[in-house]
Amino acid sequence: MSLFYGFQSLVLTVLGVAALGCELFAFVDALRHPEAAYAAAGKRTRTFWLIVTGVALLFGVVTVFNVISLPGIIAFVGAAVYLADVRPALRHVRGIGSGQNRPW
């Protein structure tokens, strides 16, 4: 039975580290874009998204070994909303990764 608990603990730790990686990536990406890009994309302000992703990162650090707790889930959802909705809009507005400069 202890083998099962050890495996379960390992899986939860891996999930926690992966969630923390997403939260860190979202925060760093929110730092990279200028304020004008957020307005041009029709999204909330840069300060708002820095607070959301910063709090998500803080919660992620605190809950890295207990990722299934409510703060851990809230942290991941905050980062996931930024990564799934805001980041693509910012990249489109800034022309990053649009594929226009591909030689083929």
N, C-alpha and C positions, 0 to 999 in steps of 0.2 A: 504494500500500500504506500510505503514511503517513496517508492520509485515513481508512482503516479503523481504524488504531490511535488516531487522534484521536477518532473517533466512539466507539470502545470505551472510551476513557478518559473521555469525557464521560458515557456511560451509567453507568459505575461510580461516577463522582463524584456523579451525581444519585441513584443508589441509596444511596450512603454518606450523603449529606445527608438523604435520606428516613429511613433507619434511625436516624440521629442524632436526628432530630426525634421519632421514636417513642420512643426511649430517654429523651429529655428530658421528653416528655409523661408517660411512665410514672413517672419520678422525681418530678416536680412533683405528679402526682395522688396518689402514695403519701404525699407530705408533707401533703396536704390532709385526709386522713381521720384521725380520732382512733383511739387504740389500742383503745378499746372496740368500735369498729365491726369491726375485724379479728376479735376474739373472738366477737362476735355472728354474724358471717358464717361462722364455723368455719374460718377461714384461719389461716395462721401469723402471727406477731406483726408489728407495724408495723416494728419494728427489723429483722427479717429481710428484709422486702420493701424497706425503705430501703437495706439493704446490697446486695441483689440488683440493684435498679434503679440504685443509685449506681455499682456496679462496671460494670454494663452501660453506663451513661453514660460512665464513664471509658474503657472499652474502645472505645466508639463514637467518642469524640473522637480517640483514638489511631489508629483504623483507618478514619477517614472516607474516605481515599483508597484504601484497600485493603479494602473491605467484604467481599470473598469469602474473606478469611483466616479461620482458625479462631477467633481472638479476636473478630473482627467478627461471625461467625455466632453464637457463644456470647452475645455482647452482645445481638444482636437477639432471640434465642430467650428470654433472660431477661426482656426487656421485653415480648415478645409473650405470654408466659405470664401475666405480671401483667395485661396489658390484656385478654386473652381470658378469663381465669378469675377473678382476684381482683377487678378493678375492677367487673365487673357485679354480683358478690355484695355488694360494699361499697355500691354505689349502691342495690341492692334493700333492704338492711338500713336504710340511712339514708333511704329514700323519695325519692331524687333521680331525677328523670326517669321516674317511674312512670306519668305520664300521668293521674293521678287528678284534677288540677286543670284539666283541659281543659274549655273551655266547650261543646264539641260532643259 
